Amino acid sequence: MTPTAKPIFRLRKHADYQRVYKGSRKQFAKQMSYFFTLRPLLGPDGTPLRDASGPRVGLTVGKVMGKAVDRNRIKRRMREAVRKNLATLSTPVDVVLHPRRSVIDLDFAILEREVGAVFRAIQKASSKSAN
């Protein structure tokens, strides 16, 4: 990624994470669990949100996953898999991914396929609920 490119596809605020947790149920994949919810078009004060067009993804990797080196490696691998599969999501949806510890040793191609499968399932469910 170039230094000038803005990663607008990431969840950054604690309030956004909390909204996703409250507005959805925990879903499970083989190597991770995930939450997702459609993003509202209007903010809490009634003003339109400026980035309501595309998907945003957040990662949570807790201390139970190991030392900081291991957690950072998991996050790097997950961010790259998300980046490669983000085009699968076209609806304005917020996603939080919780990888399992096994992601650190998993072959990257398998991880990438699983993230793609998760995104396809989210896209299918979110397009169903949007209609």
Buried (B, 14 or more C-beta within 10 A) or exposed (E): EEEEEEEEBEBEEEEBBEBBBEBBEEBEBEBBBBBBBBBBEEEEEEEEEEEBEBBBBBBBBEEEBBEEEBBEBBBEBBBBBBBEBBEBBEBBBBBBBBBBBEBBEBEEEEBBEBBBBBBEBBBEBBEEEEE
